[in-house]
Amino acid sequence: MTDNKHIIYEALQNLPRFAGASPDSYKRTRLGGLTNLVYRVETDDETLIVRIPGAGTDAYIDRKIELHNARAADHAGISAKVLWADGDTGVMISQSLDPITTMTPALFQSRAGAAARAGKALAGLHNSGETFQFRFELFTMITEYLAILATRDTALPDGYHDIVRAAEPVKQVLVDNPTPLAPCHCDPLCENFLDDGTRMWIVDWEYSGMNDPLWDLGDLSVEAGFDDAQDMDMLRAYYGRAPSAAEVGRMVIYKAMCDLLWTLWGLIQHADGNEAEDFWAYSVGRFERCKTLMQSAEFASHLTAIGASSD
């Protein structure tokens, strides 16, 4: 058996119905994933998802926290049920949500109402009353990722530290205008949204924690490439009303801040030799997009709107 076949087999032994089952008694299909190995396991009676963490991810992901939050998200009715997990290794088995479509940026553009369904799903998570372990703190994580990169042989994009310093006014306006924390996904890649055409589910809780809920909306907008109309569709579905200028502004500044953070994440993947994609190009592209937004007149106006909301 290959290593992954063996890992899947050993994981499935923790489910009574698979005890002693031959690895040839079920079908394994590799699914997508930037850092992890994800497999669909199919029998005649059911379909499961087996997730094997990628090499090096234990440097920045606490698997016990992830497991707690994944179970809380299931309790909130937002995510797939975790059937078994190893809180040390991070190997996890969950139910497969079928029939369903795994979203992509292109599908968010082509499926009618997708932005609104995502906004409604995020509202369900944020308003669930669940408490996630871990506090997702943007600027602390930037510092921590920089510390990880200091141990790797890789460079930062030119001017990265300058943009971090230019983000100080953002940090200050968020401190001066706090919002109640909520259980947040914090890494809303399009592929973490599963759509049945009526509602969306959200999966993959590796980076989840208590956070400003507008982070999730701003980050999803970036990942899906939403235009202004889609942003408003998402926000109206999220709030059940038209958003205020401060709420729109908070979402927009998080568009820039998520790119600032995920630039570093991409550099860690690049330094660790992750071949899922060209992570140097990924990081440089995110950094350039962050700079463009932060240096726009629009960005300054959004900061002003947030500040004015507390006057």
Steps between C-alpha positions, in 0.01 A plus 500: 500500500609857440545716810177692441304183436631368830415821687145494361463134593625559858271802542193311380566225754376746762149474354339172612342435161847501337668275756693235312381626160747452220641818339368359173142501630461875450592750232746782574505822294750780558331840523648850483688676778784749523675355805320180601425166338123457477332180384143401428436145623199328342329174590172361376327661797671832574757760406754642744780756488843414641739791555873443550689816611777628278864487603608797713150620584549412867726808522200731478182294555383357833305188409321472834364852458399424142310191616314690773399770254397254228267329745359835612437596136316170450295573813414839348363322192760655271748219436540127441495266799841381623479122536850443639822699537844469654564822689875440486560411136200688360373210290124551480199315362180692431172445325482588134225747417339359186374592248680831515733725299840610626525867420775671301549866400346421161196333659447797730476708185271265308260359763210738557467614860827341612636813670175541695493134606857532626408814694207319660720202593756728663222676691385161628849425626566840655161518670498137617604573857777239475839580653811406307834439662783731387493873439581580138701820541620644172806697609616235747481242222703723267770513767484123551518424128797736464670307782440171317641650180809614690584131537452431127721585204267734313463873439206735549356699208667839471333752729309253715611656829412845364143390439478344847598839642247670272235271651544656845203736445288194422611335820417816693154550350413138584620549857300822532186348346476143630223263401380193691701192410322207337593144400661552159638278227791741438611323179196518271646363179233441238573127519400501868143585397269220386182598317184302430333792320283582800747533786872486559706299742849593619786255567869498601553667839881505520531877547169560677459696820324788666541800276340814362227347280561748218835329444318198354298715261796708383718193452232312305450805277869490414515123446189495279586819310171667585413828333315778684158355414594158635644658814168670560304180430714320759470780756123542460446126545735502797329786683149453366511871411717754320842530669620827651800689361705385799406135439596525135822675600591233751455230236714690248793559734502130580539433129839667521590349836427143394734545205765642734478190721461233232803640318705364789309172507581451134867571564503230770353254248764609247780455753367158603504379139124464463447424131120538498551825310757776440489650849758768425276637224199455732670709770621776269157526339327534836750757619458715190122487534530602865720798412266614223198502730679659797637781285161585348290801600212258553693326778550820695129580472410162646729559798324834553157333489602248764634774723188711457276214609602547863453878503 
